[in-house]
Amino acid sequence: MTTEGTEVYVVAMIKDGKETVIKPLDTGRRYTRDEAMAKAKRMNDNCQFELKYLDYDKFIAYSIYSE
């Protein structure tokens, strides 16, 4: 079980190129780092069509404090 205050991650899409573009998928749900990494892995395994359609390279765990 997680403690309040440690759930500061969301899943984001990242596009690497001349400039790196990161688009957080803010659904209102926050995760711990491990949960966000697991969610991003599942999405990378199962959502490649959607990811490529939106012109991004992969899903990552992203801290909401990175902005």
Secondary structure as GFF3:
##gff-version 3
##sequence-region A 1 67
A	DSSP	beta_strand	9	15	.	.	.	ID=ss1
A	DSSP	beta_strand	21	24	.	.	.	ID=ss2
A	DSSP	alpha_helix	33	46	.	.	.	ID=ss3
A	DSSP	alpha_helix	48	53	.	.	.	ID=ss4
A	DSSP	beta_strand	58	63	.	.	.	ID=ss5
A	DSSP	three_ten_helix	64	66	.	.	.	ID=ss6
###
